Amino acid sequence: GNVLLPPPQNVTLLSKDFEMLLTWTPGGGSPPDVTYTVRYESWERRGKWIKVPHCKNIHRTSCNLTCVISNYVKVRARVKAASGRFSSPWVESQFKEYLLDVELAPPVLHVNVRENSIHVNASFPLPPCVESFHWTYDLNFWEAGSEDKKQYENNFRKESVTINTTALRGNYCLSARSSLQSPDFKYSNFSQPVCVLLNHEG
């Protein structure tokens, strides 16, 4: 008879930190030398499963599909296990679309304190294939301990924000979130606050 390997479990197409990943767990009782192969298909061309060269006979239990698939197309992926001459059935994920389903990560803030101003830049850990999208960020600025936050909204990803600090003294904090208009606005969580001491008494 034909011996089948246990199929991969919990096969999920998910988005995290700007990336689209297929993840799974080994089937119960899988041998230690098991490898996995991934393919994907688009909603428009169902039945045509496309190979993913960097996810063929891999030992890890995830495959990064971000820059393999078109960002405007609904896709799903499938994975099978193999060991020696034996292989498992394919197991399929649900359909996802990058623009609709992408989960954003907060930007990393770079804060430069000058004499009477603060210059803030945000960098995004983006895969190269999505750098051209219209990524923006919102910046909050407030005095430590206060709930009153000044907001600088919709700054394009590579724009810096300059805050005049001439009249400010004490400890001030900054935090930002990423956003993308796709068809509606979606947002990341706010980044961990970065706090700076502003003191103009020499």
N, C-alpha and C positions, 0 to 999 in steps of 0.2 A: 504493500500500500504506500501511498504518498504521505510522508510525514510532514505535517505543517508546524511551523513555529508559532508560538503564541503571538497574536498581533499586538502592535503598540496600543497603549491605553491613553485616554484623556487627550486625544489629538485636538489641538486648539490653535486656530489662527488668531493671534492677538496683536494689539499694538501697544508699545511701551516706549516712552522717551523718543518719539519721532520715528520709531522703527516698526516694521511689520514682521512678526516672527511666527513661525510654526513651531509649536512645542508639543512634546508627548512624553509619556513615561513607558519604560519597558514593560512588555507583557509579563504576567506572572510566570516564573519558571524559565525565563529566557536564559540561554547560555551566556557565559561571560564574554565570548568573542563576537557577540551579535553586532551587526552593522545595520544602518538604515539608509534608505534611498527615498528622496522626495520628488514629487512632480506637482504641477499646478495646472488648473484650467480656468478660463475666463467664462463669465456668465454668457457672453455672446457666442462663444464657440465651445459649448459643452460637448464633452466626449473627446475633445482633442487635448490630451494630457501632455504637457511640455516638460522636458527634463530640466533639472536644475544642476548644472555641472559641479558646483561647489558643495552640493548636498547629495553626493552619490557614494554609497558605501562608507558612511561616516560613523564614528563611534558615539558622538555626542547626541543629545536628545533635543536639539533645536536646530532650526535652519532660518537664517536671515533672508527674507524675500524682498526687503525694501526696494532695492534697486534692480531687481529682476523683473518685477511686474510693473505694468503701467499704472501710474498713480490715479488714473481716471476710470479704471476698469474694476468691476466687481469680480473677485477671484476666490477660489477655494484651493486647498492643497490636500495632498494625500501622502501617506508614508507607509512603507512596509519594512519588515525586519528580514534579515538574511543571516544564515550561518552555514558555512560549507555549502552543501548542495541544497539546503533547505531554505524555504522562505515562507513568510506569513502572507495572509491576504492583505490587500491594501486597506487602510482605514482613512476615511475622508474627514476633513474639517467642515465647518460651516462657511458660508460666503462672507467676504468682507470687502470693503472698498477703502483704499488709503485715505482719500480726502474726507470721507464721512466718518471713518472709524479711528483715525490716528489719535493717539493719546500724546499730549504735549508734555515736555519736561520744562521746568523753570529755566530761564536763562541764568548764566553766570555773570555776576556784575563785576566790573572793573572800575574802581572809584579812585579818582585823582583829586586830592584836596589841594587847592591853590590858596593864594592869600585871601581873596574875597569871593571865591566861587568853588563849586565842586563840579567836576566833569565826570559824567557816568557813561560807560559803554556797556552794552550787553552782548555776550557771545552765546550762540546756540550750538549744542552738540548735534548738528544736522548731518544726515547722510548726504553725499554729494548730489544725488539725483533729485533732491527736493530743495536745494539751496535757492533756486530761482523763484519759489513760491513767495507770496506776499506775506512774509512773517512780520509781525509787529510785536511790540511789547508795551506794557503799562508799568509805570514806575510810581511807587509811593515813597513819600519823604515826610518824616515826622520827628518831633522832639521825643527822645526816649521817655517812656512813661505816659505820654499823651495819646489820646485816641484820635486826635485831630490830624488826619493825614492829607497832605497836599498830593494831588494826583497829576501825573503827566501821562496822558493816554495816547495810544496809537502811534508810537514812535517806530519808524521803519527799523528793521533789524540792525542795519549798520549805522544808524544815526546815533550821535551822542547827545545827551541832555546836559545842559549847563544850568546850574542852580546858583543864584546870587546869594551869598551868605554874609554880606556886609553887616547886616543888622542882627546876625544870629550868634548866640553864645551857648555853649553847653554841648551835650551829647545828642547827636542826631542820627537817625537810622534810615536806611534805604532798603527796599525790597521790590522785586519785579516779577511779573508773570508773562509768559509767552501767549500770543494769540494768533489765530488764523481764521480768515473769513472763508468758510467752506461749506456750503452755501450760507449757513448762519455762523455767527462768531462762536468759536470754541476757545477755551482758555486752559492754561496749566494752573497748578497751584502756585502761590507766591513763593519766591525763593526765601531761604533763611535770611533774616535781616543782617545787613552790614552796617555797623555803627562807627561813627567818626566823631572825634572831639573837635568842636569849633571854638576857638578862643582867640579873640583879637586884642588881647591886652599884652601883646609882646611875648 
